[in-house]
Amino acid sequence: MKWSEEYRVHYYYTDYNNILKPSYAARYMQETALNAWKSWGPDAEYTKKNNLALILTKISFRYYEPILEDDLIKVETWANPPKSLVFPRNYVIYKNGKPAIEAVSSWVAMNIKDKIILRPGDIKDMYTAYNDEELAFDVQKRIKMPDDISICGEYKVRCSDIDANLHMNNAAYIDLICDNLYQDSEIISPALKKQIISIDLNYNSEAKFAQIIEISREISRGAESSGFEEYFIRAKIKNAEQNCFDAKIVLKNID
């Protein structure tokens, strides 16, 4: 089964080009999936009693059409049947009846009290609203990061970044990624026309309130005629062997 919601895009969810920010596209997807979970999944009492949580481990986005201020969009989500320890979930954001953004994701079920990964068989009665349809691309299972990636900045996790799980929300990581796409020498103005083509993001560990995140970045520019750029961004907790995420972002220069 699929679940869908309609939204009107707010001005303050858009960027300097009036295009929906990637993090807010992710938030629309997150809200829609939560509504599906509340309607078809276990209730809050069940999850609390069983110390259950679904943890996002990987997500890949593909962007086809800019979504602008005041656009009416439909966000659709559905879960594929679990595979081994993985619970796949898909998303499509429609604009004017056509896919504007798609995403595929992988989740694991965890007993958050004992920090134990659960198998689908352990929670077989929890959720049955699956759909076999898959999107045309797969989640990026492993991102090959450049060997020469270098530190470009730090970020202190703010109270506004954390959610009810007491760690940085998944969408807040995407804000952090976007904040590190451009170099200080680039002037942010309507003249800076870059379109995000894809984001592949592997979540490795949580970041908690007031922790310092060390951010590394490497940029790979293709042939000038192609107009494509690849950004690799890694985030880790400073002074700790704790990698928060690896990400690969593809941008295209547009007229």
Backbone hydrogen bonds in HBPLUS format (Angstrom, degrees):
<---DONOR---> <-ACCEPTOR-->    atom                        ^
c    i                          cat <-CA-CA->   ^        H-A-AA   ^      H-
h    n   atom  resd res      DA  || num        DHA   H-A  angle D-A-AA Bond
n    s   type  num  typ     dist DA aas  dist angle  dist       angle   num
A0003-TRP N   A0077-THR O   2.95 MM  74  5.46 166.9  1.97 160.1 164.5     1
A0077-THR N   A0003-TRP O   2.86 MM  74  5.46 155.8  1.92 157.3 165.5     2
A0005-GLU N   A0075-VAL O   2.96 MM  70  5.40 147.6  2.06 144.4 154.6     3
A0075-VAL N   A0005-GLU O   2.81 MM  70  5.40 164.0  1.83 166.0 169.5     4
A0007-TYR N   A0073-ILE O   2.94 MM  66  5.46 156.7  1.99 150.8 157.7     5
A0073-ILE N   A0007-TYR O   2.91 MM  66  5.46 164.3  1.94 163.0 166.4     6
A0009-VAL N   A0071-ASP O   3.00 MM  62  5.51 167.5  2.02 156.3 159.8     7
A0070-ASP N   A0009-VAL O   2.92 MM  61  4.89 162.3  1.96 137.4 139.1     8
A0013-TYR N   A0010-HIS O   3.11 MM   3  5.44 162.3  2.14 112.1 115.8     9
A0014-THR N   A0011-TYR O   3.05 MM   3  5.61 163.6  2.08 121.6 124.0    10
A0021-LYS N   A0013-TYR O   2.97 MM   8  6.12 179.0  1.97 156.2 155.9    11
A0015-ASP N   A0019-ILE O   2.83 MM   4  5.43 150.0  1.91 137.6 143.8    12
A0018-ASN N   A0015-ASP O   2.89 MM   3  5.08 160.6  1.93 117.2 118.5    13
A0020-LEU N   A0067-ILE O   2.65 MM  47  5.41 163.5  1.68 164.6 167.8    14
A0024-TYR N   A0021-LYS O   2.98 MM   3  5.36 129.8  2.24 107.8 120.9    15
A0025-ALA N   A0021-LYS O   3.05 MM   4  6.44 147.2  2.16 153.6 163.9    16
A0026-ALA N   A0022-PRO O   3.02 MM   4  6.29 154.4  2.09 145.1 151.9    17
A0027-ARG N   A0023-SER O   2.94 MM   4  6.21 138.8  2.12 130.4 142.0    18
A0028-TYR N   A0024-TYR O   2.95 MM   4  6.15 153.4  2.02 142.2 147.9    19
A0029-MET N   A0025-ALA O   3.08 MM   4  6.38 156.7  2.14 144.9 151.2    20
A0030-GLN N   A0026-ALA O   2.81 MM   4  6.03 155.9  1.86 146.5 153.8    21
A0031-GLU N   A0027-ARG O   2.85 MM   4  6.05 163.7  1.88 151.7 155.1    22
A0032-THR N   A0028-TYR O   3.04 MM   4  6.19 162.1  2.07 147.2 152.1    23
A0033-ALA N   A0029-MET O   2.95 MM   4  6.15 162.2  1.98 152.5 157.2    24
A0034-LEU N   A0030-GLN O   2.94 MM   4  6.15 154.2  2.01 147.7 155.2    25
A0035-ASN N   A0031-GLU O   2.99 MM   4  6.26 150.9  2.08 146.5 154.0    26
A0036-ALA N   A0032-THR O   3.05 MM   4  6.36 151.9  2.13 144.9 152.6    27
A0037-TRP N   A0033-ALA O   2.84 MM   4  6.09 158.0  1.89 148.7 155.2    28
A0038-LYS N   A0034-LEU O   2.87 MM   4  6.09 158.7  1.92 148.2 153.3    29
A0039-SER N   A0035-ASN O   3.09 MM   4  6.21 141.4  2.24 137.1 146.9    30
A0039-SER N   A0036-ALA O   3.15 MM   3  5.13 123.7  2.49  92.9 107.3    31
A0040-TRP N   A0036-ALA O   2.77 MM   4  5.88 161.6  1.80 158.7 163.5    32
A0041-GLY N   A0037-TRP O   2.63 MM   4  4.54 138.2  1.80 122.7 135.3    33
A0046-TYR N   A0043-ASP O   3.08 MM   3  5.45 121.5  2.44 105.2 118.6    34
A0047-THR N   A0043-ASP O   3.20 MM   4  6.59 166.2  2.21 159.4 162.0    35
A0048-LYS N   A0044-ALA O   2.97 MM   4  6.05 157.7  2.02 147.2 153.7    36
A0049-LYS N   A0045-GLU O   2.95 MM   4  6.00 162.3  1.98 145.4 150.7    37
A0050-ASN N   A0046-TYR O   2.98 MM   4  6.14 151.0  2.07 149.1 156.7    38
A0052-LEU N   A0047-THR O   2.89 MM   5  4.83 157.3  1.94 142.3 147.2    39
A0051-ASN N   A0048-LYS O   3.25 MM   3  5.02 162.5  2.28  99.3 104.3    40
A0112-ILE N   A0051-ASN O   2.78 MM  61  5.57 144.7  1.91 157.2 160.9    41
A0053-ALA N   A0110-MET O   3.01 MM  57  5.40 137.9  2.19 148.5 159.5    42
A0110-MET N   A0053-ALA O   2.82 MM  57  5.40 159.2  1.87 162.5 169.2    43
A0055-ILE N   A0108-VAL O   2.76 MM  53  5.27 168.1  1.77 161.6 163.1    44
A0108-VAL N   A0055-ILE O   2.94 MM  53  5.27 149.8  2.03 139.1 148.2    45
A0057-THR N   A0106-SER O   2.94 MM  49  5.74 177.5  1.94 156.0 156.3    46
A0203-TYR N   A0057-THR O   2.77 MM 146  4.90 149.5  1.86 135.9 144.4    47
A0058-LYS N   A0106-SER O   3.45 MM  48  5.19 162.0  2.49 135.5 136.0    48
A0106-SER N   A0058-LYS O   2.87 MM  48  5.19 155.8  1.93 147.6 149.5    49
A0059-ILE N   A0201-LEU O   2.95 MM 142  5.41 156.6  2.01 155.1 161.7    50
A0201-LEU N   A0059-ILE O   2.88 MM 142  5.41 162.8  1.91 165.3 171.0    51
A0060-SER N   A0104-VAL O   2.91 MM  44  5.48 158.3  1.96 160.5 167.4    52
A0104-VAL N   A0060-SER O   3.02 MM  44  5.48 150.6  2.11 148.6 157.2    53
A0061-PHE N   A0199-ILE O   2.74 MM 138  5.11 166.4  1.76 156.9 161.6    54
A0199-ILE N   A0061-PHE O   3.22 MM 138  5.11 155.0  2.28 125.9 131.0    55
A0062-ARG N   A0102-GLU O   2.85 MM  40  5.29 153.5  1.92 154.4 156.3    56
A0102-GLU N   A0062-ARG O   2.95 MM  40  5.29 159.0  2.00 150.5 157.3    57
A0063-TYR N   A0197-ILE O   3.03 MM 134  5.13 171.6  2.04 139.3 139.3    58
A0064-TYR N   A0100-ALA O   2.76 MM  36  4.96 173.1  1.76 154.4 153.6    59
A0065-GLU N   A0100-ALA O   3.29 MM  35  4.58 159.5  2.34 122.8 123.9    60
A0071-ASP N   A0068-LEU O   3.07 MM   3  5.57 160.2  2.11 133.2 135.1    61
A0074-LYS N   A0094-TYR O   3.12 MM  20  5.09 157.4  2.18 135.3 142.4    62
A0094-TYR N   A0074-LYS O   2.75 MM  20  5.09 170.5  1.76 156.5 157.9    63
A0076-GLU N   A0092-VAL O   2.81 MM  16  5.22 169.6  1.82 159.6 163.3    64
A0092-VAL N   A0076-GLU O   2.88 MM  16  5.22 150.6  1.97 148.9 153.7    65
A0078-TRP N   A0090-ASN O   3.17 MM  12  5.52 152.8  2.25 138.6 143.7    66
A0090-ASN N   A0078-TRP O   2.86 MM  12  5.52 170.8  1.87 168.3 169.1    67
A0131-ASN N   A0079-ALA O   2.86 MM  52  6.04 149.4  1.96 154.2 162.6    68
A0080-ASN N   A0088-PRO O   3.09 MM   8  5.37 147.2  2.20 123.4 133.4    69
A0083-LYS N   A0086-VAL O   2.77 MM   3  5.12 154.5  1.83 150.5 157.9    70
A0086-VAL N   A0083-LYS O   2.75 MM   3  5.12 157.0  1.80 142.9 139.3    71
A0087-PHE N   A0107-TRP O   2.79 MM  20  4.89 162.2  1.82 142.6 146.5    72
A0107-TRP N   A0087-PHE O   3.00 MM  20  4.89 136.7  2.20 119.7 132.8    73
A0089-ARG N   A0105-SER O   3.03 MM  16  5.23 154.5  2.10 133.8 137.9    74
A0105-SER N   A0089-ARG O   2.85 MM  16  5.23 138.9  2.02 153.0 164.9    75
A0091-TYR N   A0103-ALA O   2.85 MM  12  5.05 146.9  1.96 156.0 153.8    76
A0103-ALA N   A0091-TYR O   2.99 MM  12  5.05 154.2  2.06 140.1 138.3    77
A0093-ILE N   A0101-ILE O   2.80 MM   8  5.14 166.6  1.81 158.0 159.3    78
A0100-ALA N   A0093-ILE O   2.76 MM   7  5.72 177.6  1.76 166.2 166.9    79
A0101-ILE N   A0093-ILE O   3.35 MM   8  5.14 157.5  2.40 136.8 140.4    80
A0095-LYS N   A0098-LYS O   2.84 MM   3  5.40 162.2  1.87 156.5 155.9    81
A0098-LYS N   A0095-LYS O   3.06 MM   3  5.40 169.3  2.07 115.8 118.8    82
A0118-LEU N   A0109-ALA O   2.79 MM   9  5.33 173.1  1.80 143.6 145.9    83
A0111-ASN N   A0116-ILE O   2.85 MM   5  5.19 164.4  1.88 153.8 157.6    84
A0115-LYS N   A0111-ASN O   2.68 MM   4  5.46 123.2  2.00 148.0 165.8    85
A0116-ILE N   A0111-ASN O   3.24 MM   5  5.19 147.8  2.35 132.5 138.4    86
A0122-ASP N   A0119-ARG O   2.81 MM   3  5.26 143.5  1.94 112.9 124.1    87
A0123-ILE N   A0120-PRO O   3.09 MM   3  5.45 147.5  2.20 106.3 115.5    88
A0126-MET N   A0123-ILE O   2.88 MM   3  5.28 162.7  1.91 119.6 124.2    89
A0130-TYR N   A0128-THR O   2.90 MM   2  5.65 135.5  2.10 106.1  93.0    90
A0217-ARG N   A0150-SER O   2.83 MM  67  5.69 154.9  1.89 157.4 153.7    91
A0152-CYS N   A0215-ILE O   2.76 MM  63  5.88 167.3  1.78 151.3 154.6    92
A0215-ILE N   A0153-GLY O   2.86 MM  62  5.29 173.2  1.87 152.3 152.4    93
A0155-TYR N   A0213-ILE O   2.82 MM  58  5.02 142.9  1.96 141.7 151.5    94
A0213-ILE N   A0155-TYR O   2.66 MM  58  5.02 178.6  1.66 156.3 156.8    95
A0157-VAL N   A0211-GLN O   2.98 MM  54  5.60 167.3  1.99 164.1 165.1    96
A0210-ALA N   A0157-VAL O   2.97 MM  53  4.88 161.7  2.00 130.8 133.8    97
A0161-ASP N   A0158-ARG O   3.01 MM   3  5.30 156.0  2.06 107.7 115.4    98
A0162-ILE N   A0159-CYS O   3.29 MM   3  5.71 147.7  2.40 109.0 116.6    99
A0169-ASN N   A0161-ASP O   2.87 MM   8  6.09 172.2  1.88 158.1 155.4   100
A0163-ASP N   A0167-HIS O   3.16 MM   4  6.09 148.2  2.27 148.9 149.3   101
A0166-LEU N   A0163-ASP O   2.82 MM   3  5.41 159.8  1.87 124.0 127.6   102
A0168-MET N   A0207-ALA O   2.77 MM  39  5.52 162.6  1.80 166.3 172.5   103
A0172-ALA N   A0169-ASN O   2.98 MM   3  5.22 126.9  2.27 103.1 117.5   104
A0173-TYR N   A0170-ASN O   3.28 MM   3  5.51 136.4  2.48 100.0 110.5   105
A0174-ILE N   A0171-ALA O   3.00 MM   3  5.22 126.3  2.30  99.6 113.2   106
A0175-ASP N   A0171-ALA O   3.27 MM   4  6.77 145.9  2.39 143.7 152.8   107
A0176-LEU N   A0172-ALA O   3.09 MM   4  6.40 154.7  2.15 143.9 150.5   108
A0177-ILE N   A0173-TYR O   2.90 MM   4  6.28 147.4  2.01 144.9 154.1   109
A0178-CYS N   A0174-ILE O   2.96 MM   4  6.21 169.4  1.97 152.8 154.4   110
A0179-ASP N   A0175-ASP O   2.90 MM   4  6.09 150.4  1.99 149.3 157.8   111
A0180-ASN N   A0177-ILE O   2.97 MM   3  5.37 152.5  2.05 109.1 118.0   112
A0181-LEU N   A0178-CYS O   3.29 MM   3  5.24 169.1  2.31 109.2 108.3   113
A0186-GLU N   A0183-GLN O   2.95 MM   3  5.53 157.8  2.00 117.8 124.6   114
A0192-LEU N   A0189-SER O   2.89 MM   3  5.53 160.2  1.93 122.7 128.3   115
A0254-ILE N   A0193-LYS O   3.03 MM  61  5.41 168.2  2.05 134.8 138.0   116
A0195-GLN N   A0252-LYS O   2.84 MM  57  5.23 168.4  1.85 150.6 153.2   117
A0252-LYS N   A0195-GLN O   2.86 MM  57  5.23 147.8  1.96 139.8 150.5   118
A0197-ILE N   A0250-VAL O   2.76 MM  53  5.42 169.1  1.77 155.2 157.9   119
A0198-SER N   A0250-VAL O   3.40 MM  52  5.26 155.8  2.46 135.2 136.9   120
A0250-VAL N   A0198-SER O   3.03 MM  52  5.26 161.5  2.07 141.1 146.3   121
A0200-ASP N   A0248-LYS O   2.89 MM  48  5.22 162.0  1.92 154.9 160.7   122
A0248-LYS N   A0200-ASP O   2.93 MM  48  5.22 154.8  1.99 146.7 154.4   123
A0202-ASN N   A0246-ASP O   2.92 MM  44  5.35 174.3  1.92 167.4 169.4   124
A0246-ASP N   A0202-ASN O   3.12 MM  44  5.35 149.5  2.22 142.6 151.8   125
A0204-ASN N   A0244-CYS O   2.73 MM  40  5.04 174.4  1.73 142.8 141.9   126
A0205-SER N   A0244-CYS O   3.35 MM  39  4.65 157.7  2.40 117.2 117.0   127
A0211-GLN N   A0208-LYS O   3.11 MM   3  5.78 163.2  2.14 138.1 140.6   128
A0238-LYS N   A0212-ILE O   2.84 MM  26  5.64 173.4  1.85 157.8 160.1   129
A0214-GLU N   A0236-LYS O   2.70 MM  22  5.33 169.0  1.71 171.9 170.1   130
A0236-LYS N   A0214-GLU O   3.05 MM  22  5.33 157.5  2.10 144.4 151.5   131
A0216-SER N   A0234-ARG O   2.86 MM  18  5.14 165.1  1.89 154.4 158.5   132
A0234-ARG N   A0216-SER O   2.98 MM  18  5.14 160.1  2.02 137.1 142.9   133
A0218-GLU N   A0232-PHE O   2.99 MM  14  5.23 143.9  2.13 143.7 152.0   134
A0232-PHE N   A0218-GLU O   2.88 MM  14  5.23 161.2  1.91 158.5 163.8   135
A0220-SER N   A0230-GLU O   2.73 MM  10  4.98 165.3  1.75 154.9 159.3   136
A0230-GLU N   A0220-SER O   2.75 MM  10  4.98 168.3  1.76 150.4 154.7   137
A0222-GLY N   A0228-PHE O   3.11 MM   6  5.66 172.1  2.12 154.0 155.9   138
A0226-SER N   A0223-ALA O   2.84 MM   3  5.37 139.9  2.00 114.5 126.1   139
A0253-ASN N   A0227-GLY O   2.84 MM  26  5.11 161.6  1.87 144.2 149.4   140
A0229-GLU N   A0251-LEU O   2.83 MM  22  5.17 153.2  1.90 148.3 150.7   141
A0251-LEU N   A0229-GLU O   2.88 MM  22  5.17 163.7  1.91 152.6 158.1   142
A0231-TYR N   A0249-ILE O   2.77 MM  18  5.03 166.8  1.79 154.8 159.4   143
A0249-ILE N   A0231-TYR O   2.81 MM  18  5.03 162.1  1.84 149.7 155.4   144
A0233-ILE N   A0247-ALA O   2.96 MM  14  5.17 161.8  2.00 140.3 146.2   145
A0247-ALA N   A0233-ILE O   2.83 MM  14  5.17 140.5  1.99 152.5 162.7   146
A0235-ALA N   A0245-PHE O   3.00 MM  10  5.42 163.3  2.03 155.5 157.3   147
A0244-CYS N   A0235-ALA O   2.68 MM   9  5.33 143.8  1.81 135.4 146.8   148
A0245-PHE N   A0235-ALA O   3.25 MM  10  5.42 155.9  2.31 135.8 140.5   149
A0237-ILE N   A0242-GLN O   2.87 MM   5  5.51 159.8  1.91 161.8 165.5   150
A0240-ALA N   A0237-ILE O   3.19 MM   3  5.55 132.5  2.43 142.0 134.7   151
